[in-house]
Amino acid sequence: MNRKKPDEINKNMPNYEYKCDKCEHYFEKILSIPNMKQPEEEPCPNCGEVQVKKVIFSAPALGDPVRLGIRRPDGGFKEVMQKIESNNRGNTLSNSSFDF
């Protein structure tokens, strides 16, 4: 039987963030999805009060691999950028038709 090490198991489980409404202490827990509400039923690790709520979070922003230098833009991208540049030559905000 091929068992996973505990640290390998944690890599595949979600990391949830919680906040105590009483002392405003933030903490994280790595839990399986069925157990994600478990810390809301337990006392705060900082003050001991049972006023813990899961913090709603958004997914982390992903970086652009071209801007990060991981990947170079392909030829199609360069052609599009050259068209945009040639169509907008000489245009600046000061001589555009935008009224602010």
N, C-alpha and C positions, 0 to 999 in steps of 0.2 A: 504494500500500500504506500503510495507516494503522498505524504502529507506536506502541506505548505508550512513554512516557518511563520510565526506570529507577525513579524514585520512585513512579510509578503501579503498576508491577509489584509492588513491595514491599508495597503496601497490601493486596494480595490473597493474599499468602503468609503462612503461619503464623510466629509468633515462638516459638522454642523456647528454654528455659533449660537451661543445663548447669552442672555443678559438678565441680571437680577433687577427687578423693578424697585426694590428697596434700596440697595446700595449702589446700583448701576455698574456692578462688576460684570465684565465680559469674560467668557471662557469658551473653549472649543472642546468638542468631543468627537471622536471617530466612532461612528455607530452604524449598524446595518439599518436599512430603511425602516423595517418594522419596529425598531427600537428608538427611532428619532425623537419621540415625545417623552421618553423615559426621564431625562433630566428635568423636565417640567414638573415632575411629581416628586423630585428629590430636593433637599435643602441646598441653598446656594453654598458653594465651597468657601466663599469669603465671609458671609455674615450669618449663615445658617437658616435664613428665612426661606419659606417655600413660596417664593414669588418669581420663579424663573420662567422666562418665555424664550422660545426659539426666535432668533433674529432672521427676518426675511432678507435674503441677499440676492444679488444678481450674479450672473456668470461673469467670470473675469474677462476683461477685454483681451482679445487676441491681437498680437502685434502683426504688422504687415511684414512678411518675410523679405520683401524687396527693401523696405526702409531699414530693417534691422540688419541688412547685409548678408542674410542667409541665402538668398536667391537673387540672381540677376534677372532683370526684365527681359522677356523674349522680344523677338523682332516685331511682332504685331503690336506690342505695347509702344515700342519706340516710334512706329509709323503713326499711331494715333496721336501721340504727344507732339510729333512734328507737324501734323495737320492742325492741331489746336494752336500750336505756337505760330504757324504761318498765317492762320486766319485771324489771329488776335494781335499781330504785330503793330506796335504803335499805340495800342489801346492801354490807357491807364485810367484810374478812377477820376483823375482831374479832367480828362477830356471825354469821359463817358456821358451817356444821356441820363444817368440816374439822378434824381432829385431827392435830397435828404431833407 
